[in-house]
Amino acid sequence: MRMSILHLPLPLYPPISHLTSTQSNLPSSPNFYVLCQMDKTSMVLIRKVSHNFIVRRSANYRPPIWKHEFIQSLKSEFMEERCFNKRNMLIRRLKMMLNKELLIGDSLKGLEVVDELKRWWKSTGLGEKLEFARDRLMANFFWSVGMGCEPHLGYLRTMSTKIASLITIIDDVYDVYGTLDELELFTDVVERWDIAAIDSLPNYMKICFIALHNTINDMTFHAAKDHGVNVIQYFKKMWIDLCKKAFLVEAKWYYTNYKPTFQEYLDNAWISVSGSLLLLHAYVFATNSITIEALECLQDYPHIIQHSSVIFCLANDLASSSEEAKRGEVTKSIQCYMNDTGASEQEARRCIKDFIMESWKKMNEEVQTLNSSPLFSKGFIEIALNLARVSHTVYQHRDGHTVEDYETMDRVLSLFIEPA
């Protein structure tokens, strides 16, 4: 029986531009209410809509720095003619000695992977058409290398970069741009996983869902072809949980001005940070013998997934909480703890750091238990640990995922562009 996965071409829609309207050209209808103020640094969504006129908030995210012109401007001694000549000479000698093809050097292979990912990203149209969202392909590639840097995990790195890029875009759809009505429609389409249902969506969401649908179905096809396992129901469940049980909940909190307790926030945030989704997909990408038993366990969020995600979430909050508050996003763990206890911000931050330490202790205990279990390989357990580790790296000094001009840029350059 031949398996066929539906791939639809992306529709050509005009770019979704940043907000350009000012209050002077807002509709004069008495039913139109401005509930929020706009200042120079942050434009906040006006929540009442009249005559189909929607003023959207903008996070004012910076564009990606990894443009073609920037890459071409970088100088490296390894790109000089003498290095290419020497490389070619060595290749010829080794071919003669070993009588087989020589694999290209690691740094060049890394750049080839990045080039492949850039072609995929451009084909989705997400970075070009959804201008309000973060275009962070290289930052996502850095995350994937942090999750698994071993040579045999190349497929994991490539596919995890795609997953993380989709998560980043969809997160911004929920956090930054979509109205509540639009978000409920989008969540319903994700839950149905049905291309035929996208007619109810605005254009930018159609592009987003088709890219998600095609990418995940393609990954499902390769899992079936290479491992003989149909993983679509597990992939779908994780995306539905992320959108319906996490992103949409946060959007409703925002639109109703609801301030969750610390525990309410954490119960939702460790899912919305997307670590559990990344790790279930990573299991499929990095495991030679995929089992239904392991997939069933992962979709029920075992402790190692929860602890890794909590660390990921709270490390993010420590780095980005203040900036997200300025953008008007949902209250984060620090503010929730302060609201619950009356603690100062400094005391709250200290408590969050203690909570991270406790989560590390619990995860290390869980690793000891899983090491004696045949359910997950040691390689996958290490990936779960690495996700928590790399989150500390990305958020060490600032939100290095959103702002990639500083440490993230230096790390990408030193790892992939100008390796020592």
Buried (B, 14 or more C-beta within 10 A) or exposed (E): EEEEBEEEEBEEBEEBEEBEEEEEEBEEEEEBEEEBEBEEEBBBBBBEBBEEEBBBBBBBBEEBBBEEEEBEEEEEEEEEEEEEEEBEEEBEEBEEEEEEEBEEEEBEEBBEBBEEBBEBBEEBBBBEBBBBBBBBBBBBBBBBBBBBEEEEBBBBBBBBBBBBBBBBBBBBBBBBBBBBEBBBBBBBBBBEBEBEBBEEBBBBBBBBBBBBBBBBBBBBBBBBEEBEBBBBEBBBBBBBBBBBBBBBBBBBBBBEEEBBEBEBBBBBBBBBBBBBBBBBBBBBBBBEEBBEEBBEBBBEBBBBBBBBBBBBBBBBBBBBBBBBBBBBBBBBBBBBBBBBEEBEEEBBBEBBEEBBEEBBEBBEEBBEEBEEEEEBBEBBBBBBBBBBBBBBBBBEEBBBBBBBEEBBBEBBBEBBBBEE
